[in-house]
Amino acid sequence: MNTLTRYLRGDDERAITIALVLGVTDGIDNDLQNAYAASGAMHVLAVSGMHVGIIYAIILFLFKPLTKYRWSKWVVAVTSLSLLWGFAFVTGLLLPCCVP
């Protein structure tokens, strides 16, 4: 989140980017959130299975050159599971239990 804050100058742009990448909609003001809801695009701001699928597709694409090795299936499986679980934790997997 700090990296996005450092490189994105506009408040609305920063809030939307953080919502798209991390699923955190706290920075979006009510007017902008209502505009997304009225247009039917509010689901875009939520982290969903589509995001996980896109990340998995990127992982498979990046490891495509390794498919000629017999051991590559294990490397891709362990790496993809680790990255996907990491993404789940970053986007708030444990957030409800940690908020007082």
N, C-alpha and C positions, 0 to 999 in steps of 0.2 A: 504494500500500500504506500510505503514511503517513496518508492521509486516512481510510482504513478503520480504521486503528489508533486514530486520534484520536477517532472517533465511536462505535466499538463498544467497550463496556466488558468484557464477558465474554470470557475466553480462548477457550473453545470456540466461541462465536458468531463471534468475530473470525477464528479459524482456518478455520471452515467457509465464511464469507463470502469470505475471501481465496482459498480453494480453488475456490469456485464462480466467482468473477470472473476470477481470474488463473491458476488451475490450479496454484497452489503449495500442496502438502500438507505442507510441513515442520512447520507449527505444530500439526497435529492429533496428539493423543496416541494411543498404540497402542490403548487401549481403545475410543476413539471410532472409530478407523479400522477396527478389527475389527468393531464394531457395524454400520458401513456395509457392510462386506464380507459379513457374515453375513446382512444383510437384502437383499442383492443390489442395493444402491444405490450401490456404489462408483463406477460409471461416471458418476454425476452430478457427482462432484468433479473429473473430468478435463475439460479443455478439449477440445471435440470440434467436429466439423462442424456439430452442432446449434447451438452457440454462434455460430459464424460465420453460419449461416443466420438466426438471430434478429437479429443485428446488421445483416445485410443487409436484412432485412424492416423494421427500424426506420429505416434510412437511406432506403429507398424510400418509407416512409410520410411521413417528414419532408420529402422533396423532391416529394411528390405535387402541391403547388400549382404547381410549375414546369413541369408537363407541357404546358402550353399554349404554351410557347415552343419554337421549333425547336432552339435551342442547348442545351436542357435535358438531352438525352440525354448529351451530352459532359460536362456539369457533374456529373451523377449518376454517370457511369462513372468519371471521374477521382476524385471525392470518395469514392465507395464503395471503389474499389481502394486509395486512400491510407489510408482508415480501417481497412480489413480487413488490409492489410499492417502497419499500425501496431499493430493488435491482436495480430497474430501475433508481432511483435517484443516487445511488452510481456509476452505470456504465455510467452515463452521459446523463440522460434524459434532463436536463436543460443546458447542456454544450454549445450548439450553441448560446443560447441567452446571456450567461454570458461571452463569449470570446470577448474581445474588437476588 
